[in-house]
Every structure is written in structure tokens, then in C-alpha cells.
Amino acid sequence: MSPATSGPDLDALRAAVARIEAGGSPHRPPGPPPDLTQSGGGHQVGPALQRDRAVRGDDGDEPDGGGARDGARDPHAFAREIVLRQLANSPKTRAQLRAKLAERGCDPGVAEDVLARMGEVGLVNDAAYAETYVRSKQLTRGLSKQALAHELRGKGVADEIAAAALEEIDDVHEAERARDLVRGRLPRMHGLDREVTLRRLVAMLARKGYPSGLATRVVLEEVDATAEQRRD
């Protein structure tokens, strides 16, 4: 599954929730926005959200002084609006949204009610988030299974959900991804001392979370294979 290049417009999210609350169905299957290769304002958004950002700021929150006006609002509607704005900016996990609601002073009970409802309609879905995140970050950054697990944990994804998303990455797949990374980097190291090349390539894989044994084996094999090809 390739990452998409655009996020949902805020008005579209509002409309989907309104249809669901009214007993209908959303215009398209609900789910977290699929673009995980960009964040914040890095993806295209609709004109309504662009107008909102112009007066509210990059993260879609109310401007300074908005709290006084918000106090008179229905707390569930206020929390729901915060969640929708966050999702319109970029995909979020339940934990990330919970933290944002707490930051904005939402009652914890109200926050959980809103997040539970958003989960029921598919707008908040940590399993879908984790699956897309894993595929995207393997493609764009070549992260190892271990590194991906660490990043998902940092975003508040439960270990069992992360493990399910990482199941498709077996030892063979991981070794091939490491090999692709080494092959892509090797041409830029032509002319360097062999030991320097080995050290830099192993360090590159280590930064992406690959185990030292795997990194060393793959780098040695690829460096020796490249040297043999050049002799031929």
C-alpha cells in the first residue's frame, strides 16, 4: 500500500461525523489519514482548512485567548473539534490525541468519550495507523523492525498492536531491506579504504535499528561482491 499524498479536509471530517451521528454512513470508508510520510502542513489540504490555519496557526488550535470563548461551549463538541483538527493536520494515535485534549484542558472523561466514539466510526484506529506507519517508514527510511517498534511505542501504540503490524517483517525481509540500503549507499563510497567503507555502512544500518550481527554480515557480503564485480 503506497502512502497517499493528501490529508482529509476538516469540513470533510466534520461532515462524515455528522452523517454518522445522524444514523447514516460516511461518504467514504472511515479510517486514519494514510499519509505518514509527511506531517503538519507538509501535505495538501482543502481550502476550508487552509483558511482555518491562517487564523489559528499551523497545528489547527484556537489562537491565544480562545479559551474564554471555549468555556461556554459544549465540552464534547469542543473536544470533538480538537480531534478533528488534529486528524485533518496529520494522522494521530489515540494516545497523541488524548495528550492534545489534556493540553487543551478537556475533562478526561469527556476526552475518553469522544475518543471512544471516534474509534467506533473508524476515525481513530491505532491498528490501521500502525500498519500504515510500518509500511511507510520502511519505504521512506528503511527502518528495521526493532526501530519501528520503538517509534510506535513512543507514539503510544500498544505493544500488541505494534507487534501485529510488524508481523509481516520476517528475518528474510529485514535482511533484504538492509541489503537494499547498503547497495544504495555503496556507489558514494567508491575510492574509500575498505575498512572505512565497512565501518560507515555498519554504522548506517545501526542507526536504522538493524542488529549488529545482521548489519555486519550484509555489509561484508555486499562490499566483497562489489569489489569482485569491479575486478571483473
C-alpha positions in Angstrom: 0.0 0.0 0.0 1.5 3.3 -1.1 1.2 6.3 1.1 -1.3 8.8 -0.1 -0.2 12.4 -0.9 -3.0 14.3 0.8 -4.9 14.5 4.1 -8.6 15.0 4.6 -10.1 18.4 4.7 -11.5 19.5 8.1 -15.0 20.1 6.6 -15.0 16.5 5.1 -14.2 15.1 8.6 -16.9 17.1 10.2 -19.4 16.0 7.5 -18.5 12.4 7.9 -19.0 12.6 11.7 -22.3 14.4 11.2 -23.6 11.8 8.9 -22.6 9.0 11.3 -24.2 10.7 14.3 -27.4 11.2 12.3 -27.5 7.4 11.6 -26.1 7.5 8.1 -22.8 6.4 6.7 -19.8 8.5 5.8 -19.1 9.3 2.1 -16.0 7.1 2.2 -14.8 4.3 4.5 -13.6 5.9 7.7 -10.1 5.5 8.9 -7.0 7.4 9.8 -5.5 9.6 7.0 -3.0 7.3 5.2 -0.2 9.8 4.6 2.5 9.0 7.2 5.5 10.2 5.2 4.6 13.9 5.9 3.4 15.7 9.0 2.0 19.1 9.9 1.4 21.2 6.8 3.5 19.0 4.5 0.5 17.6 2.7 -2.2 19.2 0.7 -5.3 20.3 2.5 -8.6 21.7 1.4 -9.4 25.4 1.2 -11.5 25.3 4.4 -8.7 24.0 6.5 -6.2 26.4 4.8 -8.5 29.3 5.9 -8.7 27.9 9.4 -4.9 27.6 9.7 -4.4 31.2 8.5 -6.2 32.4 11.6 -5.5 29.6 14.1 -1.9 28.6 13.5 -0.1 25.6 12.0 -1.5 23.0 14.4 -5.1 24.0 13.9 -5.6 25.0 17.6 -7.5 28.1 18.7 -5.5 31.3 18.9 -4.4 32.8 22.2 -7.4 34.0 24.2 -9.7 31.4 22.7 -10.1 29.6 26.0 -12.5 32.1 27.4 -14.8 31.7 24.4 -14.5 27.9 24.5 -15.7 27.8 28.2 -19.3 28.3 27.1 -19.2 25.6 24.5 -20.5 22.0 24.9 -17.4 20.2 26.2 -18.0 17.2 24.0 -18.3 19.4 20.9 -15.2 21.3 21.9 -13.2 18.0 22.3 -14.5 16.6 19.1 -13.5 19.7 17.2 -10.0 19.5 18.6 -9.7 15.8 17.5 -11.0 16.6 14.0 -8.5 19.4 13.6 -5.6 17.2 14.7 -6.6 14.4 12.3 -7.0 16.9 9.4 -3.4 18.0 10.0 -1.9 14.6 10.1 -2.7 11.0 11.3 -2.6 10.6 15.1 -2.8 7.7 17.6 -5.3 7.6 20.4 -2.5 8.5 22.9 -1.4 11.5 20.9 -5.0 12.8 20.7 -5.5 12.2 24.4 -2.4 14.2 25.2 -3.6 17.1 22.9 -7.0 17.1 24.6 -5.4 17.2 28.0 -3.2 20.0 26.9 -6.3 22.0 25.8 -7.8 21.4 29.3 -10.5 18.9 28.3 -12.1 16.8 31.1 -10.5 13.3 31.0 -13.9 11.7 31.0 -15.1 13.8 28.1 -11.9 13.1 26.2 -12.3 9.3 26.6 -16.0 9.6 25.5 -15.0 11.5 22.4 -12.1 9.2 21.5 -14.2 6.1 22.0 -16.9 7.5 19.7 -14.2 8.4 17.1 -12.9 4.9 17.4 -16.3 3.4 16.8 -16.7 5.2 13.5 -13.1 4.4 12.4 -11.6 7.9 12.6 -9.3 6.9 15.4 -7.7 3.5 14.8 -4.3 2.6 16.2 -4.1 -0.7 14.3 -4.6 1.0 11.0 -2.2 3.7 12.0 0.5 1.2 13.0 0.1 -0.8 9.8 0.4 2.2 7.5 3.2 3.7 9.6 5.3 0.5 9.3 4.9 0.3 5.6 5.6 3.9 5.0 8.7 4.2 7.2 10.2 1.0 5.8 9.7 2.5 2.3 10.9 6.0 3.0 13.6 5.5 5.8 14.4 1.8 5.7 13.8 1.4 9.4 14.3 -2.0 11.0 11.6 -3.9 12.8 13.2 -3.0 16.2 13.4 0.7 15.3 9.8 0.7 14.1 8.6 -1.0 17.3 10.4 1.7 19.3 8.8 4.5 17.3 5.3 3.1 17.6 5.8 2.7 21.3 6.8 6.3 21.5 3.6 7.3 19.8 1.5 5.4 22.3 0.7 2.4 20.2 0.2 -0.7 22.5 2.8 -3.4 22.2 0.4 -6.0 21.0 -1.0 -3.7 18.2 2.6 -2.8 17.1 3.5 -6.5 17.1 0.6 -7.3 14.8 1.6 -4.5 12.4 5.2 -5.8 12.4 4.4 -9.5 11.8 4.9 -9.2 8.0 8.5 -8.2 8.5 10.4 -11.5 8.9 14.2 -12.1 9.1 14.4 -12.6 5.3 12.5 -9.4 4.6 14.6 -7.4 7.0 17.9 -8.7 5.6 16.8 -7.8 2.1 15.8 -4.3 3.2 19.2 -3.8 4.9 20.9 -5.1 1.7 19.0 -2.6 -0.4 20.2 0.2 1.9 23.8 -0.9 1.6 23.6 -1.2 -2.2 22.1 2.3 -2.5 24.9 3.8 -0.4 27.9 1.9 -1.8 28.4 3.9 -5.0 29.0 7.0 -3.0 31.9 5.3 -1.2 33.9 4.3 -4.2 37.6 5.0 -3.6 37.4 4.9 0.2 39.5 2.4 2.2 37.7 -0.9 2.7 37.7 -0.6 6.5 36.3 2.9 6.3 33.6 1.7 4.0 32.7 -1.2 6.2 32.6 0.9 9.3 30.4 3.6 7.8 27.9 1.1 6.3 27.6 -0.8 9.5 27.1 2.4 11.4 24.4 3.5 8.9 22.4 0.2 9.5 22.9 0.5 13.2 21.3 4.0 13.2 18.3 2.5 11.5 18.0 -0.2 14.2 19.4 -3.3 12.5 21.1 -5.8 14.8 24.9 -5.7 14.7 25.2 -9.3 13.5 22.9 -8.8 10.6 24.4 -5.4 9.7 28.0 -6.8 9.7 27.1 -9.9 7.6 25.1 -7.9 5.0 27.8 -5.2 4.7 30.7 -7.7 4.3 28.8 -9.6 1.6 27.8 -6.5 -0.4 31.2 -4.9 -0.1 33.0 -8.1 -1.2 30.5 -8.6 -4.0 31.1 -5.1 -5.3 34.8 -5.4 -5.2 34.6 -8.7 -7.1 32.5 -7.1 -9.8 35.0 -4.2 -10.2 37.9 -6.7 -10.6 35.9 -8.4 -13.4 
